[in-house]
Amino acid sequence: MACFLVPMGLGVITTILRKRFREVWRIDWLNIMLWGGVLMLAVEHFAHREIVPYPPFLTAGIEEVLPEMLSIGVPMTLAIVALWVALITIPLKAKDLLRQ
């Protein structure tokens, strides 16, 4: 019910700092992947009434939210970052191989 908060946190950071990244890093790709996942999960959690449009927003207590963020949100965010790293390094490696 709160697993989307972890990629959202990273998305906020990378969106704010996106001008500081070199163009070759394609930080916009990472932002699109993060925010797309956050939107998809937020809609899914809203449909299942795990989040609501009024305070306290999350229907579960902190004792349920933190374990879910650690067990689902963190691995999901790491998987997104790993995919992004692969997407930006594979073309660079292929380009290097073609030069040789």
C-alpha positions, 0 to 999 in steps of 0.5 A: 500500500505504500511501496510506490513511495520509495520510487517516488522519493527517488523520482523527486530527487532526480527530477529536481537535480536533472539539470546536474546530470550529463546528457549521456546519462539520459536521466529523463529515461530514469524519471519516466520509468520512475514516475510511470511506475509510481503512477501505475502503483498509485492508481492500483492502490487507489482502486483497491482502497489502500490509499484514499484522497483524504487524510491520513491518505494511507489506510494502514498504519506505519507498522504495515507501511514501513515493512512494505516499503522495505520489502517491495519498494526498495527492490522495485526501485533498485530493479528500475535503476538497474534496468536504466543502467543497462539501457544507458550502458549497453549502447555505449559499449556497443558503440565502443565495440564498433569503433574497434 
